[in-house]
């Protein structure tokens, strides 16, 4: 799809709350390469790996991809009310799979992620979209401290949850399971959450042909995309690892990629076997929905958008921009 058709107006300004993380890295690269998006800030949370590593990875990605002016602000190291969980067995001990990026030379921004989110949205009400692709702890802390963030955000989108089957447990997706109490606060905060869950993201797979196209891109493909994507698992001609978080950023670049249904979402916090489950009711029964839940994605168009974004980023790497 030609770039001009993605947006006829100025790029959407976004703050990315994340826990890099293989798919976070691919999502950030997609956002940076999309002409429809402008990253104004990145906040980090403990999740896929520790806060120290997610923050270091965000700093490395910022300099490697080429947006050094964007602040990276660390936030919560773990869940609000329970022990932290991680997924280093999925993302590697460093968090970026097989990718080894240069050490950062620029520091983190001062302060806490929740305060950064509050102040950034306060300064530009209705102008900035908040997207969370990790555990929702920073978002919940911001909501608790300043409830008006739900009014100031242009949109709030997440990669998280499922209405079919989880990946942390049979009932729960990792980002929600990592801090169910935070997720419960966020869904009940008074905004309409744009929820993109496993039901959508598991279909966006990096198959063999996709990996070959990544290889053709150049340095970005060989240094970041392929070492990340193929670390997840086996790649075949028809199958491959899902690139979950990138779906949320692709949606923000082109909202027509994903089909949504209005729903009422509750987060289970007490169940012995279902803690972290997103209980999604599409039968509203007169209730005002608190979420738009993704039900399908145009996978072919998703990859065309993502690969085009990656090619733009690679041109910047090659030219030293």
Number of C-alpha atoms within 10 A of each C-alpha: 9 8 13 10 9 17 15 9 8 10 15 18 18 24 23 27 30 31 30 33 29 30 27 27 27 27 25 23 27 26 26 22 24 27 18 22 22 19 21 18 21 26 27 32 32 29 31 32 28 24 20 13 22 27 25 22 27 26 24 20 23 23 18 20 21 18 14 15 12 17 21 26 25 29 24 22 18 21 22 18 10 11 9 15 19 16 17 17 12 17 22 19 15 20 28 30 23 21 19 14 14 12 13 16 10 14 11 16 16 11 11 16 26 26 18 24 26 22 14 19 23 18 11 12 16 15 17 23 23 24 24 28 28 28 31 32 32 32 28 23 22 22 21 16 13 16 15 17 26 23 14 20 23 18 19 22 22 24 28 29 30 26 21 16 15 23 14 17 15 12 21 29 24 24 28 29 30 30 27 28 23 25 27 20 19 25 20 16 18 16 17 22 25 23 26 29 27 26 19 24 24 15 19 23 20 26 19 17 15 19 21 13 13 22 16 13 19 17 17 24 22 16 16 24 25 22 17 26 30 19 18 21 14 13 19 13 11 11 16 23 19 21 22 25 29 25 32 27 30 25 19 22 23 19 13 14 19 21 16 18 14 20 23 23 24 19 25 22 19 12 9 7 12 18 20 29 30 29 19 19 15 16 11 13 9 6 9 11 20 20 25 20 29 23 18 17 22 14 17 10 15 19 18 13 23 22 19 19 20 26 21 18 24 22 16 15 16 11 7 8 11
